[in-house]
Each structure stands twice: as C-alpha cells, then as structure tokens.
Amino acid sequence: MSARRPAWETCLDVESQDADHYHDYVNEPLFRVIEGTPRRVLELGCAGGMFGAALKARFPGVHVTGIEPGRAAAQKAGERIDAVVCSRLEDLDWSAGPVGEGGFDLVVASDVLEHVVNPWQVLKHLKSRLAPGAQVVASIPNVRNIYLVYQLLAAGRWEYSERGLLDVTHLRFFTLGEIRRMLAETGYALEAYSYTVSRMLEEIHRAYQGRGPAQVKMGRLTLDAVTQDELVELCAEQFLVRARPV
C-alpha cells in the first residue's frame, strides 16, 4: 500500500482542485445564525454551491451569487445557484459583474476568511456592496482550541492536514477576541455568535460545563480558574458569527 501523500502536495493548487475536495454539505450551525429572510445573497468561497442551493430551497425567490476560486467547484456551483464568479477573493474586481451590482442583504463566509491573505481588506471591500441593514455571517476556526494548544505545548506538534483546524490552506488564525477585533477594525459590529465543540473535546466540555471557575486538565496541561466563557473558547472548533456594518 502506498503512503498517503502529504497535504501540501495535494491541497495547495486551489484553482485546479477537484470539485468534491471539500465535502459537499450544508453548514447547518451557520444557517441558524442567519436572521430574517434574505433577498440577495453573496457567498464568499461557495465551493460546489450546496449552501447556496439550501438557501434557495429555504427562502424561495432569493438570488444567490457565489465567488469560488476552484474552477471545477465553480462550474458545479453554477448549476445550483444564480451566478458564480470564478476568482480568488484577492483578485476579485468588486465593481464588476454580478458582485458589482451590489445590494446584498446577506453575505455568507463559511470557513473562508482564514484562507485569505487579507481578510480585513475583503471585509472593507464588502461594505460598498451591501444593502442598508445587511448582515454578514461567517464560520471561523478557533485557534485557542485546547487540543491544538496541548499538541503544541506538550507534544511540539502543529500538523497541517487536508481539512480541519490546521487545514494546510489556512493563512490566518483567530480566537474569539481576534474575530471581534477584525470586525471592529473593518467597520462591523458583532451582533451574535454561537460555537461548535470539537469532537475530541466533548467530554471535557461536558465535565466542566455549568461549574464555577475550574481547574481543567488535559494530559500534562493544567489550567487554573477557567471561567465558563473561557471553557467555551477552549473547546470550540469554530465560531459562527453574525455582524452588521456600522
């Protein structure tokens, strides 16, 4: 049996990636962050268009435009949503094509901002394309995850992989505090957020949930006086946020 090729060999040519490289699925936790009934949607990194198709099924009449750098995925998305621009966000002409038409009342960034060289600039560019009162929803991996911290401190490992918290195509890393700061610095207010718990941390999350400041242990790592808010950040896989321009 041949050895599995490392992620840097198979995942970094984003434009040429197979359409099914990223799982064709709907990020249901992010769906629950959306407020109201959108009419015009811009999805950053729409992959094969599954999330946009689910939006169209749930909100009849909604118009969905996607941006996707992968050529095969963009072609697949074009069969599911109303318009697709095949481009990296860094290379996008924000004033041209369906994106340039603007008037978007919902922007979706499902696991995408961490892949961008300058997500701050992307958020600033977005503002001129938004309708009054628009909402931006995003799912963003959490680098304060205690499993990552433990692997780094106790085992000296920071292992990139095909997907997950250390997806080899991630360029930026965020905690909840840094998500707040990124939004504030680019002219948005964080309106609401939720989180998903890492599968390998579900037991720790259950064991300490509902307790006062606690001593949390993971292998050789011990953290004292951990509050409930800190417990959330330590166990979160990703944060799902809703923000609006200010």
N, C-alpha and C positions, 0 to 999 in steps of 0.2 A: 504494500500500500504506500502510495507516495505521500510525502509530508505535506501538510496544509501550507499553502503559500501565505506569507505574512501580509497583514492588512495594507501596508504601504505599497505592496506590489499590485494589489487588486482593486483598491478603492480610490486612489488619488486622481485618476483620469475621469473626473466627474462628467464631462461632456459626453464621453463615449460609454458610460456605464449602461448596463442592461436596464431595461425599464423596470424589472422586478427586483433590482438590487435592494431597494428599501421596501419593506413589507407594504403590500397594498392594503391598507387598513384605515379605519376612521379613528382619530384620536378623540374618543368619547369624553374623557375628562375635560378636554379643551372645549368641546361642544357646550358643556354645561356652564362655561364661563360667559358665553355669548348672551347678551341681554336684548330682549325685544325681537323684532322681525326685520332683518336686513333686506335692503333692496339692491344695492350694488356692492359687490364684494371683490376685494383684491387679495389674492392668496400668494404670499411670498414662498417660493420653493414648493410648488404644488405637487411635485412628484408625478404619479400617474393619474392624478385628478380625483382620487377616491373621496377625499374630504369635500371637495367642491361638489361632486355628484351627490353626496349626502346632504349638503346644504340645499341643493336644488330640489331634492326629494322632500326635505322637511319644510322648506319655505317656497312654495310654488310661485313662480314669477320672478325669483331672484336671478340677477345676472352676475355670473362669476367669471372673473378674469384671473388667470394664473400666470406666474413667472416661474420658469424652470430651466436650469442650465443643461440638464441631461437631454440630449436630442431624442433618444428613444422614449424616455418618460414623457417629454413634452408632446410627442406625437400621440401617445396613448391618452394623455390628458385632453388633447384636442377633440377626442371622441366623446368626452364626458361633460365638458364644461363649455362655456360660451366663447371664450377667447384665451389663447395661450401665447405668451411671448417667450421664445427660447433664448435665454440670456442669463449670464451671471448678474447678480444684483450690482456688483461693482462696475459692470459695463453697461448697465441699463440707461437708455435715454428716457428720463422721466417725463419729458414733454412730448413724446411721440407715441403713435399707435394707440391701442386701447387704454394703456396706462395714462397717456397724456390727456385723455378725455376727462379724467378725474371724477369727482362727485362720489367717491366711495364712502359708504357709511359703515363699512366693516372691513378691517384688514386682518388677515389671519397669517400668523408666522408660527407654524407648527414645527418645532425643532429645527429652526433655520438660522436665527440670529447668531448662534455660536459658530456657524460655518463661515461667517462673513468677515472679511478683513476689517471693515469699518462699519459695524452695525449702528454706531452712533450717527454716522452720516446718512445711512439708509433711513433711520427714523426721522431725521431732519428733512430729507427729500420728500418723505411721505406726506408731511403736513400740508404741502401745497396741492395735494391730490385728494384731500379729504373733504367730505361734506360737513356742514356745521353739526356738531354733536357726535361726530363719528367715534367709533370705538376700535381699539386695536387689541386683539387678543393674541397671546403668544404662550407657547410652552418652551421652557428654557431649562436645560440640565443644571443640577445643583452640585457645585464642586466642593461644598462644605460637607458633603456626604461622609459619614463616619467610616464607612468601608474604604473609600478612597484614601481618607486620612490615615487609617490604620495600615493599609497596604504601603503607603509612602513612608510613614514613620517607623513602623515595626518591621517591615519586610524590604524596604528600599525599592519598591516596585511602583511604576507608573506606566502600565502596559496599555498601549494603544491597541484598538481592536476594530473590527468591521463596523460595529454599531455599539450603542450604549453610552455611558457617561464619558468614556475615553475613546469615542469614535475617532479614528485617525484623521478624519477631515475636520474635526473641531479646531478652530483657530482662537476662540475666545472662551474664557471660563468665568462663570458668575456664581456668586452667592445671592441670597435674597436681598441683602443690603446693596450689593453692586447692581442688581436689577433695578432697585429703587433709584439709585444714583444715575444710572444710564437714562432712565425715563425722565427724571427731573432735569438732567443736563440737556436733554434734547427737546424739552418743552411739553412733557406729558405728565399727567398725574395718575398715579397708581390708584385705581378705584376699588379693585377687589382681587383676591388671589386665593388659590387652593393649591393642593400639592398631591403628588402620588408618593407612596412609600416604596423604597427599594425592596424587592422580594427577599433578599438575604437579610434585611433589617426588620422585617415584620415582627419577629419575636421580640427584639429589643424595643420596638415601638410599643407593642402591647404591654410589655413588662413594666415600663416606666410611665405610660400614659396615665394622666389623672393624678399623679403624685406631685408633691411639692418639689422644691429643688432636690435633686437626687444625685447619687454617685453612679455614673453609668460606666460599665466595664465592657470592653471588647478585647479579648485576649490579653496582651500585656499593656493595653492602653486603658487608663482610668481617668475619667473627667469628673471633677467635683462640682457640686452646686449647680447642676444642669437644670435650667428652668424648662417649663413646658414649651415655650416658644423656641428655645434652643434645641429641645428634643425634636421638634418638627424639622428644623433645619438639618440636624444631624442624620435624620432618617429619610429625608425627602430624596427621591430620584430626580424629580423635576418640579418646577413651579409653573402654575398655569395662571396667567395674569390677564387682567382687563385694565386698559388705560385709555385716557381721553386727552386730546390736546388742550393746553391751557393758554 
